[in-house]
Amino acid sequence: MSGAFGASGTAGLHPALRNGFTAKFGVEYPVVQTGMGYVSYPSLVAATAEAGGLGILASATMTYEELVAAIAAVKKRTAKPFAVNLRADAPDAAERIDLMGREGITVASFAQAPKKDLIARAHDLGMLVVPSIGAKRHAQKVAEWGVDGVIVQGGEGGGHTGSIPTTLLLPQVTDVLRGSDVTVIAAGGFFDGRGLVAALAYGADAIAMGTRFLLTSDSPVGNAVKDVYLATDVTGTVVSKEVDGVPHRVLATDFVKRLEQRSVLARYPRSIANALRFRKLSGARLTDMAREGLAMKKSQGLSWPQVLMAANTPMLLKAAMVDGRPDLGVMASGQVVGVIEDLPSCAELIDRITAQASGILYDLEAARV
C-alpha cells in the first residue's frame, strides 16, 4: 500500500510545501542545492533558483575575483534568490561577506560555524546565516550565536560528515531547536519526495541535496565523470581520512584505495606539491595560504599533518570534477549515489520531488479519514 502513496501527484502542491522555509528564504519550494566545490557553479545554481529551489554557489574553491565573476554569471541567468557558501576561516571571509552584501545576496552559507562577529557582519548587510552542522551540541551553540538556519548533515552525506545517521541526528536537532526561530534544513541521504516528507515529519523545514544535484543535466561535471557516479551502488563510497586528514565521504575508486594504502611519510610530499599547484592556479600568495592553514588548525582542531593534507584537496577534486580524470582525483559523494539512475534537469528534479511529496501528503490525509 505504501508504494502507491503519492503515485499520481495530481492534486497540486500540498500546502505543507509552502512553509516557514519558503517564506523566510524567498523561494518556491523547500529544496536546497548544496555548495559543492567545482560543482555548484553558476549554471547549476541558476538552474536550481529558476526551478524554485535555493541554489548555493560554492566559493571555497574560488579566488575573490572568481567569486565576483561567478556571482555576476548567476545574476545574468536568474533574478531569483541564491546563496553563497564560504569558509568561515578563510583569510578574506569578511571581504567576501561585504561583496555579497553589495551584490544583494540574501543567504550566507558556511561549511563550519562562523564566529559571532562574522554572523553580525552578515546580518548587518541583510543576509541570513546558515552553517552546516553534524552534532546536536553544534546546533545549540550556533543557535545561541544567532544564526538563522542550519543544514543538518547526517553520516550518509557526501564531503565532510560525522558518523551519526540522518535518522538519528535530525530528530535530536529539531528537538533542541524546537520553539526557536532557527530553520532546520535536513541533508544526507535525500533524493526524492519520500525523503522530503520524512524530513518534514522529523520537524525539518526543507531538504538539502548534493549528489542528487550533481547528477543533473545542469551540473557542470562532465558526462564521463557522471557515468562513474551512476555506475556506483550503495556500497561504493568510503569515509576516508586520507584525502584531507578529516573524515570525507568519497567514491571508493581505485585511486582512493591507493591513497588509503600510502604510508604516512608518502602522503605529505604529494600534499605539498598539490598545494603549490593550487597556489599557482589560483594566484594565492604563500603568506595567505599559511594564514589560512593557521586558521584551519585553530578553528577545526587540525594537526599540522592534517593541515598539509587539507591543502591537497582542491587539486584532487579539480582533477575529477573539472579535468574529467576520476583516475587521478577524488569524487565526493553521499551514499545516496547508489539509488540515482538518471540525469534530469534541475526543473524536472524539483518538480518530481514536490509532486511526489504532495501526493504522499494528500494520500496520508485521505488515509486518516
C-alpha positions in Angstrom: 0.0 0.0 0.0 2.8 2.4 0.9 4.3 2.0 -2.5 1.2 3.6 -4.1 1.3 6.7 -1.9 2.0 9.8 -3.9 1.9 7.9 -7.2 -0.3 10.4 -9.1 0.7 13.8 -7.7 -2.4 15.2 -9.5 -3.9 17.2 -6.6 -1.4 20.1 -6.9 1.2 21.3 -4.5 0.4 20.5 -0.9 0.2 23.5 1.5 2.9 21.9 3.7 5.4 22.6 1.0 4.8 26.3 1.3 6.2 26.7 4.8 8.4 28.8 7.0 11.5 28.0 4.9 10.0 29.1 1.6 8.7 32.3 3.2 11.9 33.1 5.0 14.3 32.4 2.2 12.1 33.7 -0.6 11.9 30.6 -2.7 9.1 28.5 -4.1 9.9 25.0 -2.7 11.7 23.6 0.4 14.6 22.2 -1.6 18.2 23.3 -1.3 21.2 22.5 -3.7 24.3 22.4 -1.5 27.6 24.2 -2.1 30.0 21.6 -3.7 33.4 22.7 -4.7 33.9 22.7 -8.5 30.3 21.6 -8.9 28.0 24.3 -7.5 29.0 26.8 -10.1 26.8 29.4 -11.9 25.0 27.0 -14.3 23.8 24.7 -11.6 23.0 27.4 -9.1 21.0 29.5 -11.5 19.1 26.4 -12.8 18.2 25.5 -9.2 17.0 29.0 -8.5 14.9 29.2 -11.7 13.3 25.9 -10.7 12.2 27.3 -7.4 14.8 25.9 -5.0 17.6 27.6 -3.2 20.9 27.2 -5.1 24.2 27.6 -3.2 27.2 28.9 -5.0 30.4 27.2 -3.8 33.1 29.8 -3.3 35.6 27.9 -1.2 37.4 26.8 -4.4 37.3 30.3 -5.9 39.6 33.3 -5.6 37.9 36.5 -4.6 38.0 37.7 -8.3 36.4 34.4 -9.4 33.6 34.8 -6.9 32.9 38.3 -8.3 32.6 36.8 -11.8 30.6 33.8 -10.6 28.0 36.0 -8.8 27.6 38.1 -11.9 27.2 34.9 -14.0 24.4 33.6 -11.8 22.6 37.0 -11.7 22.8 37.1 -15.5 20.9 33.8 -15.7 18.3 34.4 -13.0 16.8 37.2 -10.9 15.7 34.8 -8.2 17.5 34.5 -4.8 20.5 32.3 -4.3 23.1 31.7 -1.6 26.9 31.8 -1.4 28.9 29.2 0.6 32.2 30.2 2.0 34.7 29.1 4.6 34.4 30.9 7.9 38.2 30.5 8.5 39.2 31.9 5.1 41.5 34.9 5.4 39.2 37.1 3.3 35.9 35.8 4.7 34.9 39.4 5.8 35.7 40.8 2.4 33.6 38.1 0.8 30.7 38.9 3.1 31.0 42.6 2.1 31.0 41.6 -1.5 27.9 39.5 -1.0 26.1 42.4 0.7 26.9 44.8 -2.2 25.6 42.2 -4.6 22.3 41.7 -2.8 23.0 38.1 -1.8 20.4 37.1 0.8 21.9 34.0 2.3 25.4 33.2 3.5 26.1 29.5 3.9 29.1 28.2 5.8 30.7 24.7 5.9 31.7 25.3 9.5 30.2 27.6 12.1 31.2 31.2 11.6 32.2 33.3 14.7 29.8 35.8 16.2 31.5 38.8 14.5 31.1 37.3 11.0 27.4 36.4 11.8 26.8 40.0 12.9 28.6 41.4 9.8 26.3 39.3 7.5 23.2 40.3 9.5 24.2 44.0 9.2 24.2 43.5 5.4 20.8 41.9 5.4 21.8 38.3 5.0 20.5 35.1 6.6 23.3 33.0 8.0 23.2 29.2 7.6 26.1 26.9 8.8 26.3 23.2 8.3 26.3 21.1 11.5 26.8 17.4 12.3 26.0 17.2 16.0 23.3 18.3 18.4 25.7 20.4 20.5 26.7 22.3 17.4 23.1 23.2 16.8 22.8 24.5 20.4 25.9 26.6 20.0 25.1 28.3 16.7 21.5 29.0 17.8 22.9 30.9 20.8 25.1 32.8 18.4 22.1 34.0 16.4 22.2 32.0 13.1 19.0 31.9 11.0 19.1 28.3 9.9 21.2 25.1 10.0 21.9 22.4 7.4 21.9 19.2 9.5 24.0 16.7 7.6 23.9 13.1 8.7 26.6 10.5 8.1 25.1 9.4 4.7 26.1 12.7 3.2 29.0 13.5 0.9 32.0 15.5 1.7 32.9 16.1 5.3 30.5 14.4 7.6 30.0 12.9 11.0 29.2 9.4 11.8 25.6 9.9 13.1 23.0 8.9 10.5 20.4 11.5 9.5 17.6 9.5 11.0 19.1 9.9 14.5 20.8 13.3 14.1 17.8 15.1 12.6 15.3 14.5 15.4 17.9 15.4 18.0 18.5 18.8 16.3 14.8 19.5 15.7 14.1 18.7 19.4 16.8 21.0 20.7 15.7 23.8 18.3 12.0 23.5 18.9 10.5 26.9 19.7 13.4 28.8 18.3 13.5 30.9 15.1 16.2 28.7 13.6 15.2 27.0 10.3 16.2 23.3 10.1 17.4 22.0 6.7 17.9 18.2 6.5 20.8 16.8 4.5 22.3 13.3 4.0 20.5 10.6 2.0 17.8 12.7 0.3 16.9 12.3 -3.3 13.1 12.2 -3.7 9.6 13.2 -2.4 9.5 10.4 0.1 12.6 11.8 1.8 11.1 15.3 1.8 8.0 14.1 3.6 10.1 12.1 6.1 12.2 15.2 6.8 9.1 17.3 7.4 7.8 14.6 9.7 11.0 14.8 11.7 10.4 18.5 12.2 12.7 19.9 9.5 11.6 22.7 7.2 13.4 21.7 4.0 15.9 19.2 2.5 19.3 19.8 1.0 20.9 17.6 -1.6 24.4 17.5 -3.1 24.9 14.3 -5.0 21.4 14.4 -6.5 22.0 17.9 -7.9 25.5 16.9 -9.1 23.8 14.2 -11.2 21.6 16.6 -13.2 21.9 17.8 -16.7 22.5 21.3 -15.4 25.6 20.2 -13.4 28.9 21.4 -15.0 30.6 18.0 -14.2 31.5 16.1 -17.4 29.4 13.2 -18.6 32.3 10.7 -18.2 32.5 11.5 -14.5 28.8 11.4 -14.1 28.8 8.0 -15.6 31.2 6.8 -12.9 28.7 8.1 -10.3 25.7 6.4 -12.0 27.6 3.1 -12.1 28.2 3.2 -8.3 26.0 1.2 -5.9 25.1 1.9 -2.3 28.3 0.2 -1.1 30.5 2.1 -3.4 31.5 5.0 -1.1 34.0 5.2 1.7 34.7 7.7 4.5 38.4 8.4 4.2 40.8 10.5 6.2 43.4 10.1 3.5 42.0 12.9 1.3 42.4 15.9 3.6 43.1 14.5 7.1 39.5 14.6 8.3 36.5 12.3 7.5 35.5 12.8 3.9 32.9 10.6 2.1 34.1 9.8 -1.5 33.6 7.2 -4.2 35.7 4.1 -3.4 37.7 4.3 -6.7 41.0 2.6 -7.3 42.7 6.0 -6.8 41.2 6.4 -3.4 42.1 2.8 -2.5 45.7 3.7 -3.3 45.5 6.8 -1.1 44.3 4.6 1.7 47.3 2.3 1.3 50.0 5.0 1.3 52.4 5.3 4.2 52.3 8.3 6.4 55.6 9.6 5.0 54.4 9.2 1.4 51.3 11.4 1.9 52.9 14.8 2.6 55.2 15.4 -0.4 52.1 14.8 -2.7 50.0 17.1 -0.5 52.6 19.9 -0.5 53.1 19.6 -4.3 49.3 19.8 -4.9 49.0 22.8 -2.6 51.7 24.6 -4.6 49.9 23.7 -7.8 46.7 25.2 -6.4 48.6 28.3 -5.4 49.9 28.7 -8.9 46.4 28.0 -10.4 44.5 30.4 -8.0 47.2 33.1 -7.8 47.0 32.8 -4.0 50.1 34.1 -2.1 52.1 31.7 0.1 51.5 34.1 3.1 47.7 33.9 2.6 47.9 30.1 2.3 49.9 29.9 5.5 47.5 32.2 7.3 44.6 30.1 6.1 46.4 26.9 7.3 46.8 28.5 10.7 43.1 29.4 10.8 42.1 25.9 9.9 44.4 24.5 12.5 42.8 26.7 15.2 39.1 26.5 14.1 39.0 22.8 13.3 41.5 21.5 15.7 43.7 20.0 13.0 47.2 18.8 13.4 49.9 20.2 11.1 49.9 16.9 9.1 46.2 17.3 8.7 46.6 20.9 7.5 49.1 19.7 4.9 46.7 17.1 3.7 43.8 19.6 3.6 45.9 21.7 1.2 45.9 18.7 -1.1 42.1 18.6 -1.5 41.4 21.3 -4.1 43.6 19.8 -6.7 42.3 16.3 -6.1 38.7 17.5 -6.5 39.6 19.6 -9.6 41.3 16.6 -11.2 38.0 14.7 -11.3 35.3 17.4 -11.4 36.9 19.9 -13.8 39.6 17.9 -15.6 37.5 14.8 -16.0 40.1 12.5 -14.6 38.5 10.3 -11.9 41.6 8.1 -12.2 43.7 10.9 -10.8 41.3 12.6 -8.4 38.6 12.2 -5.8 34.8 12.4 -6.1 32.9 13.5 -3.0 29.6 11.6 -2.8 26.8 10.7 -0.5 25.6 7.1 -0.1 22.5 8.1 -2.0 24.6 7.8 -5.2 23.6 4.1 -5.3 19.9 4.8 -5.9 20.3 7.5 -8.5 19.8 6.3 -12.1 19.2 9.4 -14.3 20.3 12.9 -15.1 17.1 15.1 -15.0 17.3 18.9 -15.3 17.0 20.8 -12.0 13.5 21.8 -13.0 12.5 18.2 -13.7 14.1 17.0 -10.4 12.4 19.6 -8.2 9.0 19.1 -10.0 9.3 15.4 -9.5 10.2 15.7 -5.8 7.5 18.2 -4.9 4.8 16.3 -6.9 5.7 13.0 -5.2 5.8 14.7 -1.8 2.5 16.4 -2.3 0.9 13.1 -3.5 2.1 11.3 -0.3 0.9 14.1 2.0 -2.6 14.1 0.3 -2.7 10.3 0.5 -1.8 10.3 4.2 -4.6 12.8 4.9 -7.1 10.7 3.0 -6.0 7.6 4.9 -6.9 9.2 8.2 -10.4 10.0 7.2 
